[in-house]
Amino acid sequence: MNKARKKLVFIVNPAAKNGLSLKTWKRIEARLYGIPHAVYFTEYGRHAAILAKEAADRHRGPLLIVAVGGDGTIHEVANGIMHVSHVTLGYVPAGSGNDFARGYLLPSHPDRCIELILTLLDKEGLPFDAGIYTGRGGQAGYFVNSLGAGFDAAISMKANQAPVKKWLNYLYLGKCIYVFYLFAELFRYKPGKLELELDGEKLQFGRAWFVTVSNQPYYGGGMMIAPKADPSDGLLNVLVASGLSRMKLLMVFITVFWGGHTRFREVNVFTAKKVSIAFEDLVLVHADGEQAGTTPVDIQVSPAGWHLAQGTRECI
C-alpha cells in the first residue's frame, strides 16, 4: 500500500554549470503547473545543506527534497537530510560532472528526471548507504559518491577553482577541466608514504599517489574509479594507487573510464566498513568533489542512511 503523497520541495543551485542550471530549473518549473511545490535558491557555499535541514525541520510529514544542480549540490543537500527518516531525496542533474546520476542509475536528462520524480511522489524511496568522514583537523560530514585523498583531491580542488571552467561549461565541455588539471598536476604532484587502516588491519604503501573511498562506481565526470562499488551493500570500496611512474599513472587515468585501471599491479582494491587514511605529510581530501580539509581522516560506512527517489534501470 502506497504512503500519502509527499510534500515537494526543490533546492536549486543557480550557479551550477555557471548559471546553466537556472535554465534547467525554468524548464522544469514550466512542467510543474498545478503541482504544489516550494522552491529555494542557494546563495553561497554549503547553503543547500542549511536549506535542506530547514525544510526537513519545517515539514514533519513525508517530504521529497529535490536537488537541482551538480554533484556539489547533491552532496550538500544529502548532508542536510542524512538520517532524517521522513525525507526522500530526489535529483535533477544540472552540473558539469553528474556522477551521482550515473552511479545511482538516474536519468541523465533533466526532463526524464522530473518525469520520474513526479511518478514517485506517493512511493517510498529506496535506502542507500553513505560514508561518514571525520578529519583530525576538525572537518566532518557525509559523502554519497566518494572521498579521495592525494592526487585526485588536488585535481578536484584546482578544477573547481579554475576560471576557465566557466567558459568550458558554456560550451558543454565542463568535464574537460578535470583532464586539463590531470596533466598539469601529473608533473608537479609528489607521491608520499601512506598508512591505511581497513577494519583494524594496517597497511603501508610507498609512493602512494591517491586513495579513493567509494560508495558508487563513478567520479571525476564519468571515471569508473570503483567498478564493483554498490551503494546498498553496507561496504565501502577502497582503491590505492602507489608505486607508479608518472607515465603509468597517466595510463591508469586513461583506462579508468572503463574500469581497466584495476588490472594494474600497482592498483590495490579493498572493501571495508571502517577506513583510516594517514599520509606522511598532510595531503588534500575531497568529499564528492568538494574540498574537505586534509589528512589524516577517518571514514566509516553509514548503512541505509538516506532514501532516494529512484525507479528501475528501465527508467534510465
C-alpha positions as CSV (number, residue, x, y, z in Angstrom):
1,M,0.0,0.0,0.0
2,N,1.4,3.4,-1.0
3,K,2.0,6.1,1.6
4,A,0.5,9.6,1.4
5,R,1.8,11.9,-1.3
6,K,4.9,13.7,-0.2
7,K,5.3,17.4,0.0
8,L,7.6,18.5,-2.8
9,V,10.5,20.9,-2.2
10,F,13.2,22.0,-4.8
11,I,16.6,23.3,-3.8
12,V,18.2,24.9,-6.8
13,N,21.8,26.0,-7.2
14,P,21.5,28.8,-9.8
15,A,25.3,29.0,-10.0
16,A,25.8,25.3,-11.1
17,K,27.3,24.9,-14.5
18,N,27.9,28.7,-14.4
19,G,24.2,29.5,-14.4
20,L,23.0,27.0,-17.0
21,S,21.3,25.1,-14.1
22,L,18.9,28.1,-13.8
23,K,17.7,27.5,-17.3
24,T,17.2,23.8,-16.4
25,W,15.1,24.9,-13.4
26,K,12.9,27.2,-15.5
27,R,12.2,24.4,-17.9
28,I,11.3,22.1,-15.0
29,E,9.1,24.8,-13.4
30,A,7.0,25.0,-16.5
31,R,6.2,21.3,-16.1
32,L,5.1,21.8,-12.5
33,Y,2.0,23.8,-13.3
34,G,-0.8,22.8,-10.9
35,I,1.5,20.7,-8.7
36,P,2.0,22.2,-5.3
37,H,5.7,22.7,-4.5
38,A,8.2,25.1,-2.9
39,V,11.5,26.2,-4.2
40,Y,14.6,27.7,-2.6
41,F,17.7,29.0,-4.3
42,T,21.2,28.7,-2.8
43,E,23.2,31.9,-2.3
44,Y,26.6,30.7,-1.1
45,G,28.6,27.6,-0.4
46,R,27.0,25.0,1.8
47,H,23.7,26.9,1.7
48,A,22.0,23.9,0.2
49,A,22.6,21.8,3.3
50,I,21.1,24.5,5.5
51,L,18.1,24.9,3.3
52,A,17.6,21.1,3.2
53,K,17.8,20.8,7.0
54,E,15.4,23.8,7.5
55,A,12.9,22.2,5.1
56,A,13.1,18.8,6.9
57,D,12.5,20.6,10.2
58,R,9.6,22.6,8.9
59,H,7.7,19.7,7.3
60,R,7.4,16.8,9.6
61,G,5.3,14.6,7.3
62,P,6.6,12.7,4.2
63,L,8.8,15.1,2.2
64,L,10.6,14.9,-1.1
65,I,13.5,17.3,-1.4
66,V,14.8,17.6,-5.0
67,A,18.3,19.0,-5.6
68,V,18.8,20.8,-8.9
69,G,22.4,21.3,-9.7
70,G,25.7,19.4,-9.8
71,D,27.4,16.8,-7.6
72,G,28.3,19.5,-5.2
73,T,24.6,20.5,-4.8
74,I,23.5,16.9,-4.1
75,H,26.4,16.5,-1.7
76,E,25.2,19.5,0.3
77,V,21.6,18.5,0.3
78,A,22.4,15.0,1.4
79,N,24.4,16.3,4.3
80,G,21.4,18.3,5.3
81,I,18.9,15.4,5.4
82,M,21.1,12.4,6.4
83,H,19.3,10.0,8.8
84,V,16.1,12.1,8.6
85,S,13.5,9.3,8.2
86,H,10.6,11.3,6.7
87,V,12.7,12.8,3.9
88,T,13.3,11.3,0.4
89,L,16.0,12.8,-1.8
90,G,15.5,13.5,-5.5
91,Y,17.9,14.8,-8.1
92,V,17.8,16.7,-11.4
93,P,21.3,16.7,-12.9
94,A,22.3,20.2,-13.9
95,G,26.0,20.3,-13.3
96,S,29.1,19.5,-15.4
97,G,30.1,16.1,-13.9
98,N,26.8,14.5,-12.8
99,D,28.5,11.4,-11.4
100,F,25.6,11.0,-8.9
101,A,23.1,10.4,-11.6
102,R,25.4,7.8,-13.2
103,G,26.2,5.9,-10.0
104,Y,22.6,5.8,-8.8
105,L,21.0,4.8,-12.2
106,L,19.1,8.0,-12.6
107,P,18.1,9.5,-16.0
108,S,20.8,11.9,-17.4
109,H,18.3,14.3,-19.0
110,P,16.5,16.7,-16.6
111,D,13.1,16.2,-18.3
112,R,13.2,12.5,-17.8
113,C,14.3,13.0,-14.2
114,I,11.4,15.2,-13.4
115,E,9.0,12.8,-15.0
116,L,10.4,10.0,-12.8
117,I,10.3,12.2,-9.7
118,L,6.6,13.1,-10.2
119,T,5.7,9.4,-10.6
120,L,7.4,8.6,-7.3
121,L,5.7,11.3,-5.1
122,D,3.4,8.7,-3.5
123,K,6.0,5.9,-3.3
124,E,8.7,5.1,-0.8
125,G,12.3,6.0,-1.6
126,L,15.0,3.3,-1.8
127,P,17.5,3.2,1.0
128,F,21.2,3.7,0.3
129,D,24.5,3.9,2.2
130,A,26.6,6.9,2.8
131,G,30.1,7.4,4.0
132,I,30.9,9.4,7.2
133,Y,34.3,11.2,7.4
134,T,35.9,12.8,10.4
135,G,39.2,14.7,9.9
136,R,41.5,15.0,12.9
137,G,41.8,18.7,11.9
138,G,38.1,19.2,12.6
139,Q,36.4,18.6,9.2
140,A,33.4,16.2,9.2
141,G,30.5,15.2,7.1
142,Y,28.9,12.7,4.8
143,F,29.6,11.7,1.2
144,V,27.3,9.8,-1.2
145,N,29.7,9.3,-4.1
146,S,33.3,9.1,-3.0
147,L,36.0,10.6,-0.8
148,G,39.6,10.9,-2.1
149,A,42.9,11.9,-0.6
150,G,46.0,12.8,-2.6
151,F,46.4,13.4,-6.3
152,D,42.7,13.2,-7.2
153,A,41.8,15.7,-4.5
154,A,44.4,18.1,-5.8
155,I,42.9,17.8,-9.3
156,S,39.4,18.4,-7.9
157,M,40.4,21.5,-6.0
158,K,42.2,23.0,-9.0
159,A,39.4,22.2,-11.3
160,N,36.7,23.6,-9.1
161,Q,38.6,26.9,-8.6
162,A,39.6,27.3,-12.3
163,P,38.2,30.5,-14.0
164,V,38.3,28.7,-17.4
165,K,35.7,26.2,-16.1
166,K,33.0,28.8,-16.6
167,W,33.7,29.1,-20.3
168,L,34.0,25.3,-20.8
169,N,30.6,24.9,-19.2
170,Y,29.1,27.4,-21.7
171,L,30.5,25.1,-24.4
172,Y,29.2,22.0,-22.6
173,L,32.8,20.9,-22.1
174,G,33.0,21.3,-18.4
175,K,34.3,17.8,-17.9
176,C,37.4,18.7,-19.9
177,I,38.7,20.8,-17.0
178,Y,39.5,17.6,-15.0
179,V,41.6,16.2,-17.9
180,F,43.5,19.5,-18.2
181,Y,44.4,19.6,-14.5
182,L,45.2,15.9,-14.5
183,F,48.0,16.6,-17.0
184,A,49.0,19.8,-15.1
185,E,49.3,18.0,-11.7
186,L,50.9,14.9,-13.2
187,F,54.3,16.6,-13.4
188,R,54.0,18.6,-10.2
189,Y,52.5,16.3,-7.6
190,K,54.8,14.3,-5.3
191,P,53.5,10.9,-4.1
192,G,54.2,10.0,-0.5
193,K,54.1,7.3,2.2
194,L,50.7,6.1,3.2
195,E,49.4,4.2,6.2
196,L,45.9,2.8,5.6
197,E,43.8,1.0,8.2
198,L,41.0,-1.1,7.0
199,D,38.7,-2.6,9.7
200,G,41.6,-2.6,12.1
201,E,44.2,-4.0,9.7
202,K,47.1,-1.7,9.0
203,L,48.7,-1.5,5.6
204,Q,51.6,0.7,4.3
205,F,52.3,1.9,0.8
206,G,55.3,3.8,-0.5
207,R,55.0,6.5,-3.2
208,A,51.2,6.5,-2.9
209,W,49.5,8.8,-5.4
210,F,46.0,8.7,-4.1
211,V,43.4,6.8,-2.1
212,T,39.7,6.8,-3.1
213,V,36.9,5.5,-0.8
214,S,33.9,4.9,-3.0
215,N,30.2,4.4,-2.3
216,Q,29.3,4.1,-6.0
217,P,31.4,3.5,-9.2
218,Y,31.9,7.0,-10.7
219,Y,33.7,10.2,-10.0
220,G,35.6,12.9,-11.9
221,G,33.0,13.3,-14.6
222,G,32.4,9.7,-15.7
223,M,35.6,7.9,-14.5
224,M,34.6,4.4,-13.3
225,I,37.0,4.5,-10.3
226,A,35.3,1.7,-8.4
227,P,33.6,-0.7,-10.9
228,K,32.2,-3.0,-8.2
229,A,31.1,-0.4,-5.7
230,D,27.5,-0.8,-4.6
231,P,25.8,1.9,-2.6
232,S,23.4,-0.6,-0.9
233,D,25.8,-3.3,0.2
234,G,26.9,-1.9,3.6
235,L,30.6,-1.6,2.4
236,L,32.9,1.0,1.1
237,N,35.3,0.2,-1.8
238,V,38.8,1.4,-1.3
239,L,41.4,1.9,-4.1
240,V,45.1,2.8,-3.6
241,A,47.4,3.7,-6.5
242,S,51.0,3.5,-5.4
243,G,54.5,2.9,-6.8
244,L,53.5,4.1,-10.3
245,S,55.7,6.1,-12.6
246,R,54.1,9.3,-13.9
247,M,53.6,7.8,-17.4
248,K,52.0,4.7,-15.9
249,L,49.7,6.9,-13.7
250,L,48.6,8.5,-16.9
251,M,47.7,5.1,-18.3
252,V,45.7,4.4,-15.1
253,F,43.6,7.5,-15.7
254,I,43.1,6.7,-19.4
255,T,41.8,3.2,-18.6
256,V,39.7,4.4,-15.6
257,F,36.8,5.3,-17.9
258,W,36.0,1.6,-18.4
259,G,37.4,0.2,-15.2
260,G,40.6,-1.2,-16.8
261,H,42.8,0.5,-14.2
262,T,42.1,-2.2,-11.6
263,R,44.3,-4.6,-13.7
264,F,47.5,-2.7,-12.9
265,R,49.5,-4.4,-10.2
266,E,50.2,-1.1,-8.6
267,V,46.5,-0.5,-8.1
268,N,45.1,-2.2,-5.0
269,V,41.4,-2.6,-4.3
270,F,39.7,-3.5,-1.0
271,T,36.4,-3.3,0.8
272,A,35.8,-2.2,4.4
273,K,33.4,-0.7,6.8
274,K,35.9,1.5,8.5
275,V,38.9,3.2,6.9
276,S,41.7,5.5,8.2
277,I,44.0,7.4,5.9
278,A,47.2,9.0,7.0
279,F,50.0,10.2,4.7
280,E,53.5,11.0,5.9
281,D,52.7,14.7,5.0
282,L,49.3,16.5,5.0
283,V,47.5,16.0,1.7
284,L,44.2,17.3,0.4
285,V,40.9,15.5,0.9
286,H,37.8,15.8,-1.2
287,A,34.3,14.6,-0.4
288,D,32.0,14.2,-3.5
289,G,34.5,16.5,-5.3
290,E,34.2,19.2,-2.7
291,Q,37.2,20.3,-0.6
292,A,37.1,18.5,2.8
293,G,40.3,19.5,4.6
294,T,43.5,17.4,4.7
295,T,44.6,14.0,6.0
296,P,44.6,12.2,8.4
297,V,41.0,11.3,8.1
298,D,38.7,8.5,9.4
299,I,35.8,7.1,7.4
300,Q,33.1,4.6,8.0
301,V,30.0,3.4,6.2
302,S,26.6,4.5,7.3
303,P,24.3,1.7,6.1
304,A,20.9,2.8,4.7
305,G,21.4,6.3,6.0
306,W,19.1,8.1,3.4
307,H,16.5,7.4,0.8
308,L,16.4,8.2,-2.9
309,A,13.6,8.7,-5.3
310,Q,14.8,6.1,-7.8
311,G,13.0,4.0,-10.4
312,T,14.3,0.9,-12.1
313,R,17.1,0.5,-14.7
314,E,14.4,0.7,-17.4
315,C,13.8,4.3,-16.4
316,I,17.3,5.5,-17.5
